[in-house]
Amino acid sequence: MSKYRGPLLTQSTHAALLTARAAGDAKLACSLDLGRSETSVEVGADGWRWQDQSYPYAQACKERTIYWWTGEGFQPVARFGGGGLIKLVPTAWGPPTFEIDGIKMLPTAQVSPYADAERKVGLIEPRGKRILDTCGGLGYFAAWCLRGGALEVLSFEKNPDVIWLRGLNPWSPEHADGEHGEPALRLTEGDVAERIAGLPSASMDAALHDPPRFGIAGELYSQAFYNQLARVLKPRARLFHYTGSPNKLTSRRDVPREVAGRLQKAGFSTELNGDGVLAVRLSSNR
């Protein structure tokens, strides 16, 4: 779908509208794009007006839910798909996270998911590089690659419902075709575990790998997949692999160290870095 340009409501934004109405205020300064910008809204008794269009007050705005205007009413940015209920979830930072059946997909407890992506993208030094973004998600990695001067970002996302979320999320990047010297973002709906075999050898200058947790997508932690990553990356190419920080006492596994060991077998040097592994492709031969 094309990028949504309408208003987005959260419980706090809607409460501010109702407070302004109760106070008799004619206008309210607020954000209708999850904190990306501030705008002015005309407040009325029966509804509110923004960008020459009138909207009703929502009947209810639940906590941890974002609402978009369908043309007939405000509905949650959520839908049931093959993987269960997927929804965009507001954060205190502004940029949202998303959940699949209640499982949070991005870190938000101590840092904005957008700022977290900025730090991790910085590790691969994107300027002038062709970058493989294996599991695109909301596109925060891709957004920072483009802002960091990447030549091209090749991004894969398996779940069509996540791509739908991206179309409604103002923090997700728009696709770019690379014309006029601008960096290109090429988003492909597909499973990178299958599609990577079709990428040319030594064609990518860096990679970002942010797979779902091991129990959901074990194939993306396999030796076979890491061997493919090594094949498509150029010598000295950098890779950041998000692993999270699973509790070893409950999981009985040290996933980051397991990942580092497999990457080393594939031809990378590795170091643990925050909640992931930073790796460098050693040579063109395993």
N, C-alpha and C positions, 0 to 999 in steps of 0.2 A: 504494500500500500504506500501511497505517497505520504510525505511527512505531514503530520497533523499540526495545524496552526491555531487551533482553538484554545479555550481556557481549560486549565486543569485545577480541580478543587481538591483540597485536603480538609480534614476536620478543622484544623486551625485557621485556614483561610476562610472557610465558610462561617466559622464562629466570629471572625473579624467582620465579615459582611453583616451578620445579624446584630452585632454590637453597634456597628455604625448606624444601622437602621433604627435601633432602639434609642440611640442618642440623638437622632434627627439630623445626622450628618448628611450633606449632599454628595460628598465625594469621599473615597477611601483610597489611600495609596497602599498597594499590596503587590504581591507577585502571583501571577496566574500561570507561571511556567516553572514551578518548583525551584524558585530562587535564582534563576538565571538573570532575571531583570525585574525591575519594579515598574508598575504601571498605575494609572489612575482609573478608578471605576466610579460611575455615577450610581448612587444608591437611591432606590425608591422604595415605596411601601410594599409593592407587589413583586418587585424584581429589581434587577440591576442591569446596567448597560455598559458595554465595553466594545470599543472599536465599531461603533455604529450598529451594534446588534444587542437586542434585549435577551436576558436570560432569567428564568425563574430561580427562586431560592430552592435549593435541593430539599427534598423531603427528609432526608437523613444523610449524614456524613459520618461513616464509621471510622474508628481509629485504625491506623495502619492500612488505609485504603486511599487510592487516588481515583478521582472521577473525571471522565472526559465527556464532552458534549457530543451526542450522537446526531443532533439535529432535531431530536424529539424530547430529549431529557438527558440528565446526567447519569452515567452508568460507570460502574467500577472498571478500571483498567485491569481486567481479569477475564480468563476464559478457561474452559475445560478442554484439554487436548489429550493426546495419546499418553503423555506422561503424568496426567493428573491436572489439578488446578494450578495454573500459572498466573501470577499477578505481579504488578509493579507496586512496590511498597515504599512509602515516603521515609525519609530519614531526617534527623535533626540537622544534617549538613546541607541539605538541599538536593543534591543528586540522589536519585532513588536507587534502591537495590531491587532485586526480584526474587521471588520464591517459587518453588515447585513443590506442591503438596506440603507447604509449611516449612520447607528446608531453605534456609537463606543461602543464596548463591554468591554473595559478595560480602566482604568484611565491612562492618559499620560500627562496631562497638567503640572503637577508640580513634577511628579516622574516617573521613569521607571516602566512599568507594572510588570517587573520582580522583582524589588526591593520592589514594593508595595506588591507583593505576599510573599516575604520573611518576611516582617513585620507581616503580617496577620497569616502566618503559625507559626511564633514564639509564637503567643498568645495561641496556643493549645499545645505547647511543644511536638513535634512529636516523640522524641526519644523513641524507644522500643514499639511504639503503632501501633495498627491496626486502620487505619484511613479511614473514609468514605468521599470521595470527590464527592459530589452529582452532580455537573455540571462541567465536566472536562475542557471544553473550550480548550485553547491552552496547558493546562497541567502545567502552572506555579506553581500552588499550589502543584501539585504532585511532581514536580521537587524539590521544597524546602523541602517537606516532606522526600523524599529520601535522600537529602543531610543532613537533620537534624537527620537521623538515625531511621526513621520509620521502623517498622517491615514489614508492608504491607500497600499498598494504594489500596483501592477498589474504582475505578473511573467510573462514568457513563457519557456518552455524547449522547444526543438524536439525534444530527444533523450529518449525515454521512459526510457532506461537511466540518464541523469543524474538523472531524477526518482526512479528506484529507489535510486540512491546516496543521495539526500537522505533517504529513509526510513530508512536505516541509519546515517546520520551524526548523532551527537548535537550537533554544532555547527551543523547546518542548522536553520533556524527551522521551527516548526510553522505550518500554515495557520491564520489567524485570521479570523473572520467579522465582526469589528468591532462585536459586540454590547456593550452596557453601557459604551459610550464608549471601548472599546479600539480600537487601530489595526487595520486589516484588511490581511491579505496574501492576495491572490488570484492563485494560480499557475495558469497556463493552459498545457497542453501544445499547442504550436503554434509555427509559424515567424513571428517578429515581422515579417520582411520582407513577409509576406503579410497578417498580421493588423492591422498598423498602419493600413492604409487604412480599416478599419472603426471606428477610434477617432474620437470627435468632435473637431472643431477646437478649439484653445485649451482643452483639457480637463485638461491636466496642468500641475502647478506646477514640476516638475523632472524630470530623466531621468538614468539611468545606463546607459551603453552599453559593454558588455564583450564584444565579439564575438570569435569565433575569429580566428586570424590571417588576413591578407588572402588568402593563397593558398588557404585553405579556404572562406572565406565572403566573397568579393569583393562580393556584392550588399549586404552590410551596411556597406560603405564607399563606396557609390555616391552620386552626386548625387541620384538619385531617392529614395533612402532618407533622405538628410539633408533633402531638401525635405519629406518626410513628418514627420520629427521637428520641423521648424520649424512645420509646420501644427498639430500636436497640442499644442505647448507654448504657454503663455501668454507675453505680452510680459514681458521681464526674467526669464524662467525660466532656471535654470541647468542645464547639461548637462556631465557628465564623461564623456569618451570615452577608454577605454583603447585604446592603440595598441601598447604594448610599445616596446621600443627595438631594432628590427631593425638589424643591421649594414649600414650603407650601402655599405661596400666590397664585401660579398658579395651583397647584394640589389640594389644599384644603384638603390635607391629611398630617398627620405626620406618614409616613410609618415606620420609625425606632421605634417609640413608640408603634405603632400598633403591630409590630412584637414582641417587648419585651413583650407586654401584652399577646399575644397568647402563646409565649414560656413559660411564667410564668404559664399559665393555664395547659400547657402540663407537667409541673414539673421541670422547670429550674429556677435558679436564673439568673438575667440578669443585664448587665450594657451597656450603650451606649459607643462605642469605635470607634473613628474616623468616618468612613463612614459605620459603621455596628454595630452589637450587639454581644457582647461576653457573652456567656451563659454557665452555669455549671449544669449538671444533678444532681438534688438533691437526689433522691432515686430511687429505682427500682419500687416504687408504685406511681401512679399518685394520 
